[in-house]
Amino acid sequence: MGFWMVGGELGRTLGPLIVVTAVARLGLQGTPWLMAFGFVASLLVYVGLRGVPMQLPKTATDPLPGRRCAAWGPSWYPWQRSWSCAH
């Protein structure tokens, strides 16, 4: 979750700086060029996540957090205890 928080804060911090710099250098007419970065980022996310299944395993809906985490596989085991305590 920390990576998502850092990414969100970076976007919130750098986004306005990038737009102000683009407007200062290119004028308002040049800002549509910023869309290219968004399209490239979207393409990278799509390519990176296209193999991720859209639905969780059936056991992921189990009301017991321990079994729900175990359904996500071994990569979740280190986080299982802290997540179970939080819910």
C-alpha positions in Angstrom: 0.0 0.0 0.0 2.9 2.3 0.6 3.9 2.2 -3.1 0.4 3.4 -4.0 0.5 6.2 -1.4 3.9 7.4 -2.6 2.8 7.2 -6.3 -0.4 9.2 -5.5 1.5 11.9 -3.6 4.1 12.1 -6.4 1.4 12.6 -8.9 -0.4 15.2 -6.8 2.9 17.0 -6.3 4.5 16.8 -9.7 1.3 17.1 -11.8 0.8 20.8 -11.2 4.5 21.5 -11.6 4.6 19.8 -15.0 1.4 21.6 -16.2 2.7 25.0 -15.1 6.0 24.3 -16.8 4.3 23.2 -20.0 2.0 26.3 -20.0 5.0 28.6 -19.4 7.0 27.1 -22.2 4.4 26.0 -24.7 1.5 28.2 -23.9 -2.1 26.9 -23.6 -2.0 25.8 -27.2 0.9 23.4 -26.5 -0.6 21.6 -23.5 -2.4 18.9 -25.5 1.1 17.4 -26.0 1.0 16.4 -22.4 -1.7 13.8 -23.3 1.0 11.8 -25.0 2.6 11.0 -21.6 -0.8 9.9 -20.3 -1.4 7.6 -23.3 2.1 6.1 -22.8 1.5 5.6 -19.1 -1.9 4.0 -19.8 -0.3 1.6 -22.3 2.4 0.6 -19.9 -0.1 -0.1 -17.2 -2.3 -2.1 -19.6 0.7 -4.2 -20.8 1.9 -4.8 -17.3 -1.5 -5.8 -15.9 -3.0 -7.7 -18.9 -2.1 -11.1 -17.3 -3.7 -10.4 -14.0 -7.0 -12.2 -13.5 -10.1 -10.1 -13.3 -11.7 -12.1 -10.5 -10.4 -13.4 -7.2 -10.5 -17.1 -6.5 -13.7 -18.4 -4.9 -12.1 -18.8 -1.5 -11.2 -15.1 -1.5 -14.8 -14.3 -0.4 -14.3 -16.5 2.7 -15.3 -14.4 5.8 -12.2 -15.5 7.7 -9.3 -13.2 6.8 -6.6 -15.9 7.1 -8.2 -18.2 4.6 -9.1 -15.2 2.3 -5.4 -14.2 2.3 -4.2 -17.7 1.7 -6.3 -17.9 -1.5 -4.1 -15.1 -3.0 -1.0 -17.3 -2.9 2.4 -17.3 -1.2 3.2 -13.7 -2.1 0.6 -12.6 0.4 1.8 -14.7 3.4 4.2 -12.0 4.9 1.3 -9.5 5.0 -1.4 -11.9 6.2 -0.9 -11.3 9.9 -0.9 -7.5 9.8 -3.9 -7.5 7.4 -5.8 -9.9 9.6 -5.2 -7.6 12.6 -6.5 -4.6 10.7 -9.8 -6.2 9.8 
